[in-house]
Amino acid sequence: QYCGGINDDLTCRLLPFVFANSDLALLECTDSVLRVWNLVNDTETLVTRPAVTSVVTNGDFSASGGWTLTATGTGAVATISGGVLTLASPATGGLAQAKRSVSIVETGTEHAFRIVVTRGPVYFRCGSTDGDDDIIGETLIDTGTHSLAFTNAAVTVYIQLENREAQSRIVDSITFEAAGVMELPTTWVEADLSLLRYDQSGDVVFVACGGQQQRRIERRSTRSWSYVLYKSGDGPFA
């Protein structure tokens, strides 16, 4: 059956996402863009975002107003400068943290944070009170672009970005998604699409492409997805 059109009718590569017989999606890859079709009532439906007017003030890190920056431990750093957030925590048991409150205008309407991480991973959480994670549970977000959805009746939510490792981490921005189809930028241009090789493990699709570092497409919920670098922490070894 016809479910909808491919992004601008461009050349496309569809990657299957199969978590279970009744838990399916299609990953639509076109020139430099990833979109997601969820199976809803036996019909594939694009993941879209509603229009909202809520704003993460200084979410582009052009200024530090409204952000609370904490750095504990020798050499720890939590700074906003040059349009980015930098977090580092060299000392054992230390941390570097940035948090703020965010006003929600359309309560009860789905919102989605769009988080761009330049050098990850960092821990992210969102709660109805400062330091809580009852809205978006604490999760590790790596280098790439993340679209994390939530629906909550709270007028104010609290977001937190944190690093507990010695390496310096950099976050480019955290904003609310604009209305329309969720689109994540990819490194695969049209000529790369036939070269994609993929395999799935749980909620993660691992994708390789000739001449590029491998990527991970991560499903965090049916409405929340990420496109990030794949970095092997231990092997494989020959």
Backbone bond lengths (Angstrom), bond angles and torsions (degrees), N, CA, C in turn:
res aa  C-N    CA-C-N  psi(-1)  N-CA   C-N-CA  omega(-1)  CA-C   N-CA-C  phi
1 Q - - - 1.458 - - 1.519 109.95 -
2 Y 1.326 115.50 156.93 1.458 120.83 177.86 1.516 108.67 -82.66
3 C 1.322 116.88 124.01 1.464 121.51 -177.68 1.523 112.79 -110.11
4 G 1.317 117.43 -20.69 1.456 120.67 -178.74 1.515 109.71 156.75
5 G 1.323 115.29 174.63 1.455 120.51 -175.65 1.522 112.57 -94.13
6 I 1.329 115.55 149.02 1.448 121.97 172.81 1.532 108.74 -69.30
7 N 1.304 116.54 152.56 1.461 122.92 -178.76 1.528 111.34 -49.98
8 D 1.347 115.77 109.54 1.477 122.84 178.85 1.526 113.17 53.57
9 D 1.343 117.42 23.94 1.469 122.31 -179.37 1.529 112.47 57.02
10 L 1.337 116.29 31.51 1.454 120.87 -179.13 1.524 111.12 -79.30
11 T 1.321 115.97 164.28 1.458 120.40 170.83 1.524 108.64 -56.53
12 C 1.325 116.61 136.33 1.461 120.58 -168.80 1.523 111.29 -135.21
13 R 1.328 115.49 150.28 1.464 122.67 169.23 1.520 106.40 -126.83
14 L 1.338 116.72 121.49 1.456 122.04 179.28 1.524 109.41 -98.54
15 L 1.329 116.26 123.58 1.454 121.47 177.36 1.525 108.51 -106.01
16 P 1.324 118.24 127.47 1.465 119.96 179.98 1.521 111.42 -74.01
17 F 1.331 115.89 142.12 1.463 122.36 172.49 1.528 106.38 -119.90
18 V 1.324 116.24 112.38 1.471 121.03 -174.77 1.518 108.11 -126.45
19 F 1.326 116.26 101.95 1.463 120.87 176.01 1.527 110.55 -92.06
20 A 1.334 115.22 -35.20 1.463 122.08 177.19 1.522 107.36 -159.72
21 N 1.342 116.14 170.84 1.470 119.64 -178.15 1.524 112.35 -56.51
22 S 1.322 116.98 -31.62 1.462 120.85 -178.11 1.523 111.75 -110.95
23 D 1.313 117.13 14.20 1.472 121.73 -178.43 1.525 107.75 -130.90
24 L 1.342 114.83 86.83 1.464 121.82 -169.53 1.528 110.76 -128.85
25 A 1.314 114.69 155.82 1.465 120.97 173.09 1.519 108.52 -154.78
26 L 1.318 115.56 165.35 1.463 122.55 172.54 1.523 108.23 -120.70
27 L 1.322 116.43 132.76 1.453 122.03 177.54 1.522 108.16 -100.27
28 E 1.295 116.25 111.27 1.470 122.34 -175.63 1.526 109.39 -92.19
29 C 1.323 115.85 111.94 1.466 121.86 179.68 1.523 109.25 -107.32
30 T 1.320 115.72 117.99 1.464 121.45 171.67 1.532 107.03 -121.75
31 D 1.317 117.14 -170.13 1.457 121.56 -176.26 1.533 110.92 -57.26
32 S 1.348 116.52 101.36 1.472 124.06 173.49 1.527 114.30 69.05
33 V 1.333 117.86 14.95 1.466 120.42 -177.23 1.526 110.27 -137.27
34 L 1.343 115.09 138.79 1.464 122.73 173.41 1.520 109.22 -116.80
35 R 1.343 116.26 128.31 1.455 121.67 172.10 1.529 108.00 -125.73
36 V 1.333 116.35 160.10 1.461 120.66 -174.03 1.527 110.30 -125.26
37 W 1.341 114.65 129.99 1.465 122.23 173.48 1.526 108.25 -106.56
38 N 1.317 116.74 114.29 1.465 120.95 175.10 1.523 110.12 -90.16
39 L 1.330 116.55 146.82 1.463 120.39 174.62 1.523 108.47 -83.85
40 V 1.329 116.50 111.97 1.462 122.60 -178.77 1.522 108.25 -126.55
41 N 1.338 116.70 117.84 1.473 121.41 -179.51 1.531 111.06 52.76
42 D 1.338 115.15 47.59 1.459 123.04 177.23 1.523 113.92 65.19
43 T 1.329 117.50 16.17 1.459 121.18 178.03 1.526 108.86 -132.18
44 E 1.340 116.28 133.61 1.460 119.79 176.83 1.519 109.63 -72.97
45 T 1.339 115.37 129.03 1.463 121.87 -177.31 1.513 109.74 -129.80
46 L 1.324 117.07 130.92 1.456 121.22 179.60 1.527 110.73 -65.58
47 V 1.327 116.26 139.25 1.461 120.82 172.14 1.526 107.74 -71.41
48 T 1.326 116.08 119.56 1.464 121.89 -179.40 1.520 110.05 -126.07
49 R 1.325 115.54 161.75 1.459 122.32 179.13 1.529 110.00 -116.58
50 P 1.344 117.10 137.05 1.460 119.85 177.54 1.531 110.97 -77.07
51 A 1.325 115.65 165.53 1.460 120.55 177.27 1.523 109.78 -76.47
52 V 1.314 117.10 129.10 1.459 122.77 175.18 1.518 108.64 -135.46
53 T 1.328 115.21 156.55 1.469 119.85 179.15 1.526 111.89 -110.83
54 S 1.319 117.63 0.76 1.460 121.23 177.22 1.530 109.39 -62.82
55 V 1.332 116.27 147.68 1.464 121.98 -175.85 1.520 109.73 -135.62
56 V 1.329 116.22 138.11 1.461 121.02 168.57 1.529 106.48 -89.40
57 T 1.324 116.55 99.09 1.455 120.51 -177.29 1.532 110.34 -60.77
58 N 1.329 115.71 131.51 1.469 122.58 -177.21 1.528 112.08 58.15
59 G 1.333 115.68 29.96 1.454 119.90 175.77 1.516 113.08 -71.78
60 D 1.342 116.47 -12.48 1.466 120.31 175.02 1.529 110.90 -91.03
61 F 1.321 116.54 1.36 1.467 123.80 178.37 1.529 112.64 58.38
62 S 1.336 114.98 30.88 1.464 119.61 172.92 1.520 110.81 -75.26
63 A 1.331 116.32 -19.09 1.457 123.22 176.39 1.521 107.75 -151.84
64 S 1.328 116.00 164.40 1.466 119.75 -175.64 1.516 113.30 -101.57
65 G 1.336 117.77 0.48 1.452 121.11 -177.49 1.525 112.38 -56.50
66 G 1.332 116.64 130.22 1.459 122.21 178.80 1.508 114.39 91.68
67 W 1.324 117.26 -17.37 1.463 121.41 179.14 1.524 110.35 -89.47
68 T 1.313 116.71 137.36 1.460 122.47 171.51 1.517 108.02 -103.80
69 L 1.342 116.05 117.23 1.458 121.99 -176.78 1.522 109.18 -105.93
70 T 1.339 116.22 129.69 1.458 122.07 -178.95 1.518 109.45 -128.86
71 A 1.329 116.67 131.87 1.464 121.76 176.81 1.526 107.94 -136.45
72 T 1.325 117.47 114.20 1.454 121.55 -179.37 1.523 109.37 -121.09
73 G 1.333 116.14 138.47 1.453 120.90 -177.55 1.517 110.81 106.05
74 T 1.304 116.34 151.95 1.458 122.40 -177.58 1.530 111.40 -59.21
75 G 1.315 115.56 124.85 1.456 120.84 177.24 1.515 115.58 79.94
76 A 1.331 118.42 1.75 1.469 121.08 -179.45 1.527 110.53 -66.30
77 V 1.333 115.29 145.09 1.468 121.52 -176.82 1.518 109.70 -136.20
78 A 1.334 115.88 132.59 1.468 122.43 170.48 1.517 106.07 -140.45
79 T 1.324 117.07 101.28 1.460 120.81 -174.78 1.525 110.77 -134.58
80 I 1.328 114.58 152.36 1.464 122.40 170.49 1.516 106.42 -118.33
81 S 1.326 115.86 114.06 1.460 121.43 -177.01 1.519 109.19 -159.96
82 G 1.314 116.19 144.27 1.460 120.50 177.41 1.512 113.67 64.70
83 G 1.341 117.45 24.18 1.455 121.10 177.58 1.506 115.32 80.43
84 V 1.354 117.03 15.03 1.469 120.23 177.66 1.525 109.84 -138.30
85 L 1.321 114.83 160.59 1.461 122.80 172.23 1.517 107.90 -102.17
86 T 1.331 117.08 126.40 1.455 121.92 178.96 1.517 109.65 -115.01
87 L 1.334 116.40 130.53 1.457 122.93 -178.35 1.519 109.31 -130.36
88 A 1.334 117.12 128.76 1.463 121.45 175.47 1.516 109.06 -148.54
89 S 1.332 116.42 145.24 1.462 121.25 -177.12 1.522 110.18 -144.72
90 P 1.344 117.26 79.37 1.462 120.16 -174.25 1.528 115.18 -65.32
91 A 1.326 117.81 -35.09 1.460 120.29 -173.48 1.526 111.72 -75.72
92 T 1.329 116.16 142.54 1.459 121.02 176.16 1.523 109.98 -60.41
93 G 1.321 116.32 129.03 1.457 120.88 -179.45 1.513 114.53 83.76
94 G 1.346 117.47 -1.45 1.455 120.54 178.41 1.510 112.20 -85.93
95 L 1.334 115.51 176.29 1.458 119.64 175.81 1.518 109.78 -156.42
96 A 1.314 114.85 157.46 1.462 123.13 172.44 1.525 106.55 -127.37
97 Q 1.321 115.86 127.84 1.459 119.54 -167.84 1.514 111.38 -142.29
98 A 1.345 114.87 145.10 1.462 121.79 173.19 1.519 107.79 -132.85
99 K 1.317 117.10 131.44 1.457 119.53 179.62 1.522 109.99 -147.04
100 R 1.337 114.93 159.14 1.450 120.80 178.33 1.520 109.52 -162.78
101 S 1.329 115.96 164.15 1.465 121.86 172.52 1.525 108.72 -92.37
102 V 1.329 115.38 151.38 1.469 122.06 179.86 1.522 108.35 -133.08
103 S 1.320 116.84 127.09 1.467 121.45 178.75 1.521 110.20 -82.27
104 I 1.340 115.67 131.55 1.462 122.28 178.73 1.527 108.58 -103.40
105 V 1.324 115.90 117.55 1.468 120.48 -178.24 1.524 110.38 -80.99
106 E 1.330 116.61 -52.39 1.480 121.16 -177.65 1.530 109.19 -92.70
107 T 1.324 117.63 75.35 1.457 120.39 -179.93 1.527 110.00 -63.80
108 G 1.311 116.97 142.96 1.458 121.52 -178.23 1.511 113.70 83.13
109 T 1.328 118.06 -2.94 1.465 123.23 176.85 1.519 108.92 -104.52
110 E 1.315 116.66 140.33 1.456 119.24 178.85 1.528 111.05 -59.96
111 H 1.327 114.58 132.44 1.456 122.93 169.66 1.526 107.27 -118.92
112 A 1.315 116.38 159.98 1.461 119.74 175.98 1.516 109.08 -141.83
113 F 1.325 116.13 125.57 1.456 120.81 173.46 1.525 109.21 -77.16
114 R 1.314 116.02 132.90 1.466 121.41 170.88 1.523 106.56 -106.29
115 I 1.324 115.55 111.01 1.456 120.98 -175.61 1.527 108.51 -115.00
116 V 1.322 115.64 125.86 1.461 121.55 178.22 1.528 107.97 -110.04
117 V 1.331 116.07 115.45 1.458 121.98 -179.34 1.530 108.41 -105.34
118 T 1.330 116.01 121.49 1.462 121.05 -179.27 1.522 111.41 -83.41
119 R 1.324 115.99 -38.10 1.461 120.73 177.73 1.523 107.98 -142.76
120 G 1.327 116.27 106.09 1.452 120.94 -176.60 1.517 111.41 -113.30
121 P 1.328 114.56 -172.71 1.461 126.42 5.64 1.531 112.37 -92.79
122 V 1.339 115.44 160.59 1.457 122.24 171.63 1.524 108.07 -130.41
123 Y 1.322 115.63 155.71 1.458 121.14 175.30 1.522 109.30 -86.00
124 F 1.344 116.41 136.66 1.463 121.90 176.70 1.512 109.48 -128.14
125 R 1.328 115.62 142.65 1.464 120.94 174.04 1.520 109.73 -149.18
126 C 1.317 115.65 158.21 1.461 121.79 177.60 1.520 108.08 -142.51
127 G 1.337 116.28 130.39 1.458 119.93 -177.25 1.507 112.99 -140.20
128 S 1.318 114.97 170.01 1.464 121.01 178.82 1.521 111.57 -83.34
129 T 1.340 117.46 -11.61 1.453 122.78 172.80 1.524 108.42 -133.88
130 D 1.315 116.43 161.65 1.459 121.84 -177.80 1.526 110.40 -58.47
131 G 1.351 116.22 123.82 1.451 121.86 177.92 1.514 115.12 87.83
132 D 1.342 117.83 -7.91 1.469 121.33 -178.09 1.529 109.70 -84.04
133 D 1.338 116.10 164.78 1.469 120.30 177.04 1.522 110.44 -136.59
134 D 1.337 115.93 37.19 1.465 120.12 -177.79 1.523 113.06 -80.24
135 I 1.327 119.09 -10.54 1.471 121.67 178.37 1.527 110.05 -97.02
136 I 1.315 117.33 -53.08 1.471 122.44 169.40 1.525 106.38 -125.98
137 G 1.326 115.93 112.97 1.453 120.99 -178.05 1.512 111.29 -61.09
138 E 1.340 115.81 148.90 1.455 119.42 -178.75 1.525 110.81 -52.52
139 T 1.326 115.50 130.33 1.461 121.04 -177.33 1.514 109.33 -143.81
140 L 1.324 116.59 152.99 1.459 122.41 -179.62 1.527 108.03 -95.44
141 I 1.326 116.07 121.07 1.459 120.47 -179.05 1.530 108.88 -114.23
142 D 1.332 115.54 128.00 1.457 120.68 -172.26 1.530 110.96 -99.90
143 T 1.319 115.77 -176.59 1.463 122.76 -177.97 1.528 110.14 -58.83
144 G 1.329 116.13 118.92 1.455 120.51 -178.15 1.512 111.04 149.03
145 T 1.335 115.98 -158.32 1.461 122.67 -177.02 1.525 109.55 -118.66
146 H 1.332 115.16 134.97 1.462 121.88 -175.65 1.525 109.47 -126.67
147 S 1.326 116.25 138.77 1.460 122.06 174.57 1.530 107.26 -124.62
148 L 1.330 115.64 101.87 1.466 121.92 -171.23 1.530 109.78 -111.59
149 A 1.327 115.87 113.27 1.459 121.81 -173.03 1.526 111.76 -95.33
150 F 1.330 115.11 151.28 1.464 121.80 173.69 1.518 108.96 -156.40
151 T 1.321 114.94 154.87 1.464 121.85 173.26 1.510 107.14 -131.67
152 N 1.338 116.45 124.18 1.454 119.42 -174.76 1.520 109.78 -150.75
153 A 1.319 116.01 151.72 1.459 121.15 -179.13 1.522 112.49 -87.98
154 A 1.336 117.38 -4.05 1.465 120.62 -176.65 1.527 111.14 -67.71
155 V 1.324 116.21 139.76 1.457 121.89 176.52 1.530 110.10 -76.83
156 T 1.320 116.31 -29.57 1.456 121.75 179.27 1.521 109.41 -130.30
157 V 1.333 116.47 133.92 1.466 120.89 173.46 1.522 107.72 -120.16
158 Y 1.330 115.06 161.99 1.456 120.74 -176.20 1.524 108.46 -124.76
159 I 1.337 115.84 125.45 1.454 120.55 -178.71 1.531 109.76 -111.19
160 Q 1.315 115.03 151.40 1.462 120.41 -176.60 1.525 109.92 -145.86
161 L 1.315 115.94 131.86 1.466 123.86 174.74 1.519 107.29 -118.88
162 E 1.331 116.66 134.13 1.463 118.91 -171.26 1.517 111.30 -146.83
163 N 1.331 115.93 146.21 1.453 123.05 173.92 1.525 108.59 -128.96
164 R 1.333 116.28 133.25 1.461 121.37 179.95 1.523 110.85 -118.37
165 E 1.316 117.01 12.23 1.460 121.32 -176.08 1.528 110.51 -111.23
166 A 1.342 115.30 162.42 1.461 120.51 -178.28 1.527 112.11 -68.59
167 Q 1.311 117.85 -31.00 1.464 120.84 -176.84 1.527 110.86 -69.27
168 S 1.317 114.83 147.19 1.456 120.38 177.27 1.525 110.12 -75.85
169 R 1.330 116.43 132.21 1.470 122.38 177.27 1.521 109.20 -113.69
170 I 1.336 115.94 146.08 1.462 120.24 -176.95 1.530 109.86 -131.19
171 V 1.339 116.00 129.61 1.462 122.88 176.34 1.517 108.09 -113.73
172 D 1.318 116.66 127.51 1.463 121.51 -176.96 1.518 112.20 -81.83
173 S 1.346 117.34 -41.02 1.464 118.92 -176.36 1.518 110.78 -168.79
174 I 1.334 114.99 156.72 1.463 122.54 168.86 1.524 106.87 -140.68
175 T 1.320 115.61 115.48 1.459 122.49 -176.82 1.529 108.82 -135.32
176 F 1.329 116.20 175.62 1.456 119.94 171.93 1.525 109.47 -92.74
177 E 1.330 115.98 140.99 1.463 121.01 178.72 1.530 110.78 -62.89
178 A 1.322 114.78 142.60 1.455 121.05 173.99 1.527 109.95 -75.57
179 A 1.331 116.05 162.41 1.456 120.91 178.98 1.522 110.53 -65.27
180 G 1.336 115.01 144.37 1.454 119.75 177.08 1.506 112.34 123.52
181 V 1.319 115.87 -169.49 1.461 121.92 -177.72 1.528 109.76 -67.13
182 M 1.321 116.72 134.89 1.456 120.64 174.14 1.522 108.97 -68.12
183 E 1.329 115.64 123.43 1.462 121.48 178.39 1.520 108.65 -128.62
184 L 1.326 116.36 127.99 1.452 121.68 176.34 1.521 108.70 -109.48
185 P 1.336 118.16 132.16 1.472 120.03 179.36 1.522 110.50 -71.41
186 T 1.327 116.05 141.74 1.464 121.58 177.42 1.530 109.48 -124.96
187 T 1.316 114.98 171.87 1.475 120.66 177.29 1.523 111.71 -96.58
188 W 1.335 117.28 4.73 1.462 120.55 -175.43 1.521 110.35 -97.03
189 V 1.330 116.11 111.64 1.465 120.13 174.54 1.529 108.49 -83.87
190 E 1.319 116.18 176.13 1.469 120.51 -174.76 1.529 112.04 -54.60
191 A 1.322 117.42 -41.31 1.469 120.88 -177.40 1.529 112.44 -66.81
192 D 1.324 116.96 -19.07 1.466 120.48 -178.94 1.528 113.40 -84.79
193 L 1.313 118.09 -18.36 1.465 120.66 -168.18 1.526 112.99 -60.41
194 S 1.335 117.35 -37.37 1.464 119.77 -179.86 1.524 111.99 -73.38
195 L 1.336 116.88 -12.52 1.462 121.05 -177.98 1.526 112.88 -92.99
196 L 1.322 117.40 -5.73 1.462 120.27 -175.68 1.524 110.99 -68.50
197 R 1.316 115.38 133.66 1.463 122.90 173.35 1.521 106.83 -126.40
198 Y 1.315 117.75 137.29 1.459 119.61 -169.84 1.521 111.81 -144.21
199 D 1.310 114.71 157.66 1.459 122.04 173.39 1.520 106.94 -152.19
200 Q 1.316 116.49 149.82 1.460 121.47 -175.41 1.515 111.35 -116.21
201 S 1.334 114.97 140.38 1.462 121.97 172.49 1.518 107.44 -135.52
202 G 1.322 116.93 107.60 1.461 120.55 -178.27 1.512 111.52 62.04
203 D 1.327 116.19 -122.90 1.458 121.95 -177.42 1.525 112.85 -92.67
204 V 1.323 117.23 12.85 1.468 120.38 -177.48 1.522 110.42 -122.91
205 V 1.340 116.12 130.72 1.459 121.76 171.31 1.525 107.14 -105.91
206 F 1.332 116.07 119.80 1.458 122.04 177.82 1.531 108.13 -91.18
207 V 1.338 116.44 128.95 1.462 119.90 -175.16 1.528 109.78 -127.43
208 A 1.330 115.48 130.38 1.457 122.36 174.68 1.520 109.42 -111.92
209 C 1.334 115.30 149.68 1.461 121.13 177.57 1.516 107.79 -147.29
210 G 1.325 116.87 135.50 1.455 121.08 -178.48 1.516 112.56 -53.32
211 G 1.343 116.45 129.16 1.452 121.12 176.34 1.508 115.22 83.03
212 Q 1.345 118.16 4.81 1.456 121.11 -178.73 1.522 111.08 -131.90
213 Q 1.339 114.88 155.34 1.458 119.33 171.65 1.527 108.72 -67.75
214 Q 1.331 116.60 145.17 1.454 120.71 -179.13 1.537 111.41 -63.63
215 R 1.319 114.69 156.01 1.464 121.64 179.60 1.521 111.12 -125.30
216 R 1.314 114.64 162.42 1.464 122.76 173.67 1.529 108.15 -121.42
217 I 1.335 116.32 131.58 1.462 121.42 168.47 1.526 105.82 -104.44
218 E 1.324 116.60 116.67 1.462 121.30 -171.68 1.526 111.06 -112.52
219 R 1.313 116.13 129.13 1.461 120.35 171.62 1.523 108.25 -98.13
220 R 1.327 116.31 120.89 1.455 121.06 179.11 1.526 111.53 -100.55
221 S 1.293 116.24 -20.86 1.470 125.87 167.95 1.516 104.63 -165.69
222 T 1.317 117.82 175.90 1.463 118.62 -179.82 1.528 111.80 -63.47
223 R 1.344 116.46 -18.08 1.462 120.87 -178.08 1.526 112.94 -109.93
224 S 1.333 117.50 -1.07 1.463 121.34 -174.88 1.527 110.00 -126.87
225 W 1.346 115.80 126.17 1.458 120.89 -175.72 1.524 110.34 -139.29
226 S 1.339 115.01 156.02 1.464 121.67 178.95 1.521 109.90 -137.15
227 Y 1.335 115.19 150.04 1.469 122.56 172.09 1.518 106.55 -125.86
228 V 1.344 116.85 112.32 1.464 120.29 -170.93 1.528 110.94 -137.41
229 L 1.331 114.74 165.42 1.456 121.44 172.73 1.524 110.38 -65.80
230 Y 1.334 116.26 145.92 1.466 120.54 168.57 1.519 108.02 -97.91
231 K 1.312 115.76 122.08 1.462 121.48 179.60 1.526 108.51 -124.64
232 S 1.322 116.33 119.17 1.457 121.00 -179.86 1.519 109.12 -80.00
233 G 1.338 116.80 119.63 1.458 121.11 -178.79 1.521 113.49 -85.19
234 D 1.332 117.05 -18.50 1.470 119.33 -175.96 1.532 109.12 -157.53
235 G 1.324 115.49 84.42 1.458 119.74 -179.26 1.522 111.71 91.43
236 P 1.336 119.65 -166.36 1.492 125.16 2.37 1.529 112.12 -71.18
237 F 1.306 114.96 153.67 1.449 121.78 -179.72 1.531 109.83 -114.15
238 A 1.324 116.13 147.05 1.472 120.92 178.63 1.523 110.23 -76.24
